[in-house]
Amino acid sequence: MATIFVLEDDPDLLHLYTRALSFRGYEVEYTNSAESAIAMLNDGAVSPDIAVLDMSMPGLPGSAVVNFIRNESDFQDLPIIVVSCDEDFRELLRNARVRFMTKPIELAELYTAVAQLAS
């Protein structure tokens, strides 16, 4: 089963996503800051098959993680699902090969997106 890396700073959503994906049989690694996500990917603490990334957060935005993945990491082809209520990120990341989902999302949407990318 695929390993999903979740970046979400809202503790309730982080709990929801990690529990829901774990319930579906995925191994889930997670963090609540972009800085931590970059460090985890850079030092090999995680080796994900798919990333689910929030964009708006304190400190670095999630788009910094997308840029790191696509330009500086060993995971340049990693499937990325961006989950954000800020539509400006859709335009900002239009060339980054991401699947954009607008908050609030239904868990069924997340399950479908992850299943499609995991196959």
C-alpha positions as CSV (number, residue, x, y, z in Angstrom):
1,M,0.0,0.0,0.0
2,A,1.2,3.5,-0.8
3,T,2.8,5.9,1.7
4,I,1.1,9.3,1.9
5,F,2.9,12.4,3.2
6,V,0.5,14.9,4.6
7,L,1.3,18.6,5.3
8,E,-1.4,20.4,7.2
9,D,-1.2,23.0,9.9
10,D,-4.8,22.8,11.1
11,P,-4.7,20.1,13.9
12,D,-8.3,19.0,13.2
13,L,-7.8,18.6,9.5
14,L,-4.4,16.9,10.0
15,H,-6.1,14.4,12.4
16,L,-9.0,13.9,9.9
17,Y,-6.7,13.3,6.9
18,T,-4.3,11.0,8.7
19,R,-7.0,8.9,10.3
20,A,-9.1,8.7,7.1
21,L,-6.2,7.6,4.9
22,S,-4.9,5.2,7.6
23,F,-8.4,3.7,7.7
24,R,-8.2,3.1,4.0
25,G,-4.9,1.1,4.5
26,Y,-2.4,3.7,3.5
27,E,0.7,4.3,5.6
28,V,0.7,8.0,6.6
29,E,3.6,10.3,7.5
30,Y,2.8,13.9,8.4
31,T,3.9,17.2,9.6
32,N,2.4,20.6,10.3
33,S,4.9,23.0,8.8
34,A,6.5,23.5,5.4
35,E,9.9,23.9,7.0
36,S,9.6,20.5,8.7
37,A,8.2,18.9,5.5
38,I,11.2,20.1,3.5
39,A,13.6,18.8,6.2
40,M,11.9,15.4,6.3
41,L,12.0,15.0,2.6
42,N,15.6,16.3,2.3
43,D,17.1,14.0,5.0
44,G,15.2,10.9,4.0
45,A,12.9,10.7,7.1
46,V,10.0,10.1,4.7
47,S,9.9,8.4,1.3
48,P,6.3,9.0,0.1
49,D,4.4,7.7,-2.9
50,I,2.0,10.7,-2.8
51,A,2.0,14.1,-1.1
52,V,-1.1,15.9,0.2
53,L,-0.1,19.5,0.9
54,D,-1.9,22.4,2.4
55,M,-0.7,25.8,1.1
56,S,-1.7,28.5,3.5
57,M,0.2,28.3,6.8
58,P,2.5,30.2,9.2
59,G,6.1,30.5,8.0
60,L,6.8,29.1,4.6
61,P,3.7,28.4,2.4
62,G,3.1,24.9,1.2
63,S,4.1,26.1,-2.3
64,A,7.7,26.2,-1.0
65,V,7.4,22.4,-0.5
66,V,6.0,21.9,-4.0
67,N,9.0,23.9,-5.4
68,F,11.4,21.9,-3.3
69,I,9.9,18.6,-4.4
70,R,9.9,19.6,-8.1
71,N,13.3,21.3,-8.2
72,E,15.6,20.2,-5.4
73,S,14.6,16.8,-4.1
74,D,14.9,13.1,-5.1
75,F,11.1,13.1,-5.5
76,Q,10.7,15.3,-8.6
77,D,8.0,13.0,-10.1
78,L,6.1,12.6,-6.8
79,P,2.3,12.9,-7.3
80,I,1.1,16.0,-5.4
81,I,-2.4,16.8,-4.2
82,V,-2.7,20.5,-3.2
83,V,-5.5,21.2,-0.8
84,S,-6.2,24.9,-0.3
85,C,-9.0,27.5,0.1
86,D,-6.8,30.1,-1.6
87,E,-7.4,29.9,-5.4
88,D,-4.3,32.0,-6.0
89,F,-2.2,28.9,-5.4
90,R,-3.9,27.2,-8.4
91,E,-2.4,29.8,-10.7
92,L,0.9,30.0,-8.9
93,L,1.3,26.2,-9.3
94,R,-0.2,25.7,-12.7
95,N,3.1,24.4,-14.1
96,A,4.1,22.3,-11.1
97,R,2.1,19.2,-12.1
98,V,-0.2,19.1,-9.1
99,R,-3.8,18.1,-8.6
100,F,-5.5,21.1,-7.0
101,M,-8.5,20.6,-4.6
102,T,-10.3,23.5,-3.1
103,K,-11.2,23.4,0.6
104,P,-13.5,22.4,2.0
105,I,-13.1,18.9,0.5
106,E,-15.1,15.8,1.0
107,L,-13.2,12.7,2.2
108,A,-14.6,10.9,-0.8
109,E,-12.8,13.4,-3.1
110,L,-9.5,12.8,-1.2
111,Y,-9.9,9.0,-1.4
112,T,-10.6,9.1,-5.1
113,A,-7.6,11.4,-5.8
114,V,-5.2,9.3,-3.7
115,A,-6.5,6.0,-5.2
116,Q,-6.1,7.4,-8.8
117,L,-2.5,8.5,-8.1
118,A,-1.6,5.4,-6.2
119,S,-2.5,3.1,-9.1
